[in-house]
């Protein structure tokens, strides 16, 4: 009789363990509340050239340097990065961004615009 009870308890524990494993996610993925943009940077321009966000937005700009190292520099917001630019848009206005790295003869004209409403 004891063996039967012990066997049933072991069986219940195995079933409960299987249920627990199946109901527990294997990996938790954090949700980002950032506004994410991918900007292609190439000689001598950006695509898209204009990004619009709202004041208070967390912004993440992934810079896809397609032919050389370009990056983005926004002097008025004291921002500069070559690969991923992350910031909180805490100031409204229109801000011109420029190429962060000398990339050739058209470097000086290379720009885009960030609009914060």
C-alpha positions as CSV (number, residue, x, y, z in Angstrom):
1,X,0.0,0.0,0.0
2,X,2.8,2.4,0.9
3,X,4.5,1.7,-2.5
4,X,1.3,2.5,-4.3
5,X,0.9,5.8,-2.4
6,X,4.6,6.8,-3.0
7,X,4.2,5.8,-6.7
8,X,1.1,8.1,-7.0
9,X,2.9,11.0,-5.3
10,X,5.9,10.6,-7.6
11,X,3.6,10.5,-10.6
12,X,1.7,13.7,-9.5
13,X,5.1,15.5,-8.9
14,X,6.2,14.5,-12.5
15,X,2.9,15.7,-14.0
16,X,3.1,19.0,-11.9
17,X,6.7,19.5,-13.0
18,X,5.8,19.0,-16.7
19,X,2.9,21.5,-16.4
20,X,5.2,24.1,-14.6
21,X,7.9,23.8,-17.3
22,X,5.4,24.2,-20.2
23,X,3.7,27.3,-18.5
24,X,7.0,29.1,-17.8
25,X,8.4,31.1,-20.7
26,X,11.9,30.1,-21.7
27,X,13.0,33.6,-22.4
28,X,11.6,37.0,-21.4
29,X,11.9,39.7,-24.1
30,X,11.8,43.2,-22.8
31,X,9.5,45.6,-24.7
32,X,11.1,48.8,-25.7
33,X,9.1,52.0,-25.6
34,X,11.6,53.8,-27.8
35,X,10.7,55.2,-31.2
36,X,13.2,53.4,-33.5
37,X,14.3,54.6,-36.9
38,X,16.9,53.2,-39.3
39,X,18.7,56.0,-41.3
40,X,20.8,55.0,-44.3
41,X,23.9,57.3,-44.5
42,X,25.7,57.4,-47.9
43,X,27.8,59.9,-49.9
44,X,26.3,62.6,-49.6
45,X,22.9,62.2,-48.0
46,X,20.6,60.4,-45.6
47,X,17.4,58.4,-46.1
48,X,15.1,59.3,-44.6
49,X,16.2,62.9,-44.4
50,X,13.6,64.0,-41.9
51,X,12.5,62.2,-38.7
52,X,9.6,63.5,-36.6
53,X,9.0,62.6,-33.0
54,X,7.1,64.1,-30.0
55,X,8.6,65.8,-27.0
56,X,9.3,63.2,-24.3
57,X,9.8,60.3,-26.8
58,X,12.7,58.0,-26.3
59,X,14.4,58.0,-29.6
60,X,16.8,55.4,-31.1
61,X,18.3,56.0,-34.5
62,X,20.2,53.1,-36.0
63,X,22.7,54.6,-38.5
64,X,23.3,52.3,-41.5
65,X,26.6,53.6,-43.0
66,X,26.3,52.1,-46.4
67,X,29.6,53.1,-48.1
68,X,31.8,54.8,-45.5
69,X,31.7,55.9,-41.8
70,X,29.3,58.8,-41.6
71,X,27.3,59.0,-38.4
72,X,25.0,61.7,-37.2
73,X,25.9,64.9,-35.2
74,X,23.2,67.2,-33.8
75,X,25.1,70.2,-32.3
76,X,22.1,71.9,-30.8
77,X,21.3,68.8,-28.7
78,X,24.9,67.9,-28.1
79,X,24.5,64.5,-29.7
80,X,27.0,62.6,-31.9
81,X,27.2,58.9,-32.8
82,X,28.4,56.7,-35.6
83,X,26.2,53.6,-35.2
84,X,23.3,54.0,-32.7
85,X,22.1,57.4,-31.4
86,X,19.8,57.1,-28.4
87,X,18.3,60.1,-26.5
88,X,15.1,61.5,-25.0
89,X,13.5,64.3,-27.1
90,X,13.2,66.9,-24.3
91,X,13.4,70.0,-26.4
92,X,10.9,71.0,-29.1
93,X,12.0,72.5,-32.5
94,X,13.7,71.6,-35.7
95,X,17.3,70.4,-35.5
96,X,19.6,70.0,-38.4
97,X,21.9,66.9,-38.2
98,X,25.2,66.7,-40.0
99,X,27.6,63.9,-41.0
100,X,29.8,63.2,-37.9
101,X,32.9,62.1,-39.9
102,X,34.7,63.6,-42.9
103,X,33.6,61.5,-45.8
104,X,34.7,63.4,-48.9
105,X,34.0,66.5,-51.0
106,X,30.2,66.7,-50.4
107,X,30.6,66.2,-46.6
108,X,29.7,69.8,-45.8
109,X,26.3,69.6,-47.5
110,X,25.4,66.2,-46.0
111,X,22.5,66.8,-43.5
112,X,19.1,65.8,-42.3
113,X,16.5,67.1,-39.9
114,X,15.0,66.0,-36.6
115,X,11.6,67.6,-35.8
116,X,10.4,67.4,-32.2
117,X,6.8,68.5,-31.8
